Amino acid sequence: MSEEVDAGVTGERAGKRVRADAQRNTDALLSAAAEVFATSGVDAPVRQITAKAGVGAGTLYRHFPQRSDLIAAVFRHEVDACADAAPALAAQHEPLEALVKWLQRFTGFIGTKHGLSAALHSGDPAYSSLPAYFQQRFVPVLRALLDRAAEAGEVRSDVDPYDLLRATANLTLPAREDDGHTQRMVALLIDGLRFGAGGTVSGPGAG
């Protein structure tokens, strides 16, 4: 009986190691693909991605059989990373500063995703769920940041988070073309959010 138990435990540990290794490979591929797509576009050679990730082509195709699978996964991965930054910023900074810093983080996300836009709007059904995923992940975290800043009297309370996401995205230039314009435009947006919020005239993002 003990040998059977030992075998079961050993098998369970081996399974966990396999899953952990697979997750590491997936994470490495997504991070590598995000960097390559940002610099070389979504049609970059597979070998460029696998070399940066430190895995073989077989590993990539096992996880992402089609290029569209990889592009969609990269988009979700980057959305998650940006959305997950909001609670950490809220814990580390005052309400208005956290809001400003997250909007700056969001512009970085948008700026590096311009290369994906053609693929994402190609009509490929692999991408059909991504616009909804964008809203589902970003709207709640921005709403929480806005509510916190409004409760502190630092921004107005009637701002629709999706409107703000769209406005911020429309101001964003690709990372390689941005000479500081985006951050200046975000500062102007923040000034607009603060208008009517109790007469505050100074604070993060004001200039």
N, C-alpha and C positions, 0 to 999 in steps of 0.2 A: 504493500500500500504506500509506504513512504517513497519507494522508487517512482510510483505513478504520480504522487504529489510533486516530487522533485522534478520529474519530467514536465509536468504541467506548468510549474513555476518557471522552469528554464525556457519553455516554449513561449510563455507569456512575455518574459523579459526580451526574448529574441524578437517577438512581434513588435514590442514597443520600440526596440532599437531600429527595426526596419522602418517603422512609421516615422520615427524621429529623423532618420537619414533621408527619407523621402520628402519630409517637410523642409529640411534644410536645402535639399536640391531644388525644390519648388521655389523657396524664398530666394535662393541665389539666382535662379533663372529669371524670376520676376524683377529683381533689382537690376540685374545685368541688362535685361531687355528694356527696362525703363530708361536706363542711361543711353543705350545704343539707339533707341527710337528717338530720343531727344536730340541726339547729335547727327544721326545718319538716316533718320526716317524709318517708317514701319516696313520698308522693303529691304532693309539691311540684310546681308547674308547671315544665315543661321550660324555659321562658324564664328562670326564676330560675337554673337551672343553667348554661344557655348564656351568660347575661349575666356570671355570675361567672367562667366559663371563658374568656370573650372569643372565642367561636366561634358559628357559626350553628347553627340547629336541624338543618339538613341534615347537618352534620358529626356531630352527636350521633347521628342516626338511621343514618348510614352505619356508624358503629362499633358502635352498640347499637340494633338494630332494635326490640327490645321493652324495656319498662321493666325487666322481670325480668333481661334481659341486663346492664343497667347496674347494678342492685342487686347481682347476683352478682359482677360485675367489681369493684365498690367494695369488697365484702367481702374478696375475694382480695387486692386491692391493699393494704388496711389490715392484713390478716393478714401479708402479706409484709413490710411496713414494720416491724411490731412484732417479727416473728421475726428480721429482719435486724439489729435493734438489739442482740441478745444478744451476738454476737461482739465488737462494738465496745465494749460495756460491760465484757466480760471482759478486753479488752485494756487498758482504762483504769483499772480498779478492782481492789481486792483481792476475793477470791472471794465472801465474804459480802456485801460492799457491792454487787458486780455483781448478785448474785442478788436482793437487795432492790430495787435500782433497776429491774431488769427486771420484777419482779412489779408494781412500781408502774406501769411503762409498760403492762403487760398490763391492769391495772385501768382505765387510761385508755382503752384500746382497747375493753374490755367496756362501760364506762360510756357511751361514745358510740355503741355499737351496739345499745342497747336499742330504738331506733326501728326497727331492721331485723328485730327478732325476730318480729313478726307475719308479715311477708312471708316470712322464712326458714322458718317453720313452717306455711306455707299449704298445703303439699302440691304446689306447683308443681314439676314435674320439673326446671325450670331450676336449682333450689336443691339437688337431691338429692345432689350430690357435695360440697357445702360442709362438712358435718360431718367427713367424712374428710379434707378439705383442712386444716381447723382442726387436727386431730390430727397429720397428717403434717408440718405446718410447726412447730407449737409443742412437741410432745412431745420431739423430738430436741434442740432448743435449750435447753429447760428441763432435760433430763437432763444435758446438758453442764455447765450452771451448777451443778446439784446435785452432780454428781460432783466438780467442781473444789472446791466448798466442803467436801464430805465429806473429800476428800483433805487439805485444810488443817486438818481437825479442827474445823470450825466448825459443821457441821450433821450430823445423823445420816445414815447411809448407806442406810437402808431405805425411803426415801420414793419412792413411785410418782409420776412427774411428771404423769401424767394426773389422778390423784387431787388433786394440788396445784392443777392448773389449774382443776378443777371447784370445789374448795373456795374458791379465790380469786374465781372468777367469781360464786359464790353470795353472796359478801360485798359485791359491787360494786353500788352504786346508780347510777342515771343521773346523768350529770355535773352537771346542773342541780339535782339534789336532794342531792348529797353535800356535807356540811358538815365533812368530815374523817373521817367514820366509816370509810370504806373504808381509808384509810391506817392508822388505828388498828387495824383488824381484821387488816390485812396484818402489822403489827408483832407482833400476838399469834400469828399463824401462824408467823412467823419464830422467835419464842420457843419455840414447840412443836418446830420443826425442830431447834433447837439443843439441846433437852433430850436428854441422854444422848450428846452428841457430844464429851465430854471435859471437862466441867465449866466450859465458857466461860460467863461471867455478864454480859458486856458486849459491845457491838458495834453495828453499824448496825442500825436497825430495832427495837432493844430497848425503846424507849420513845417 
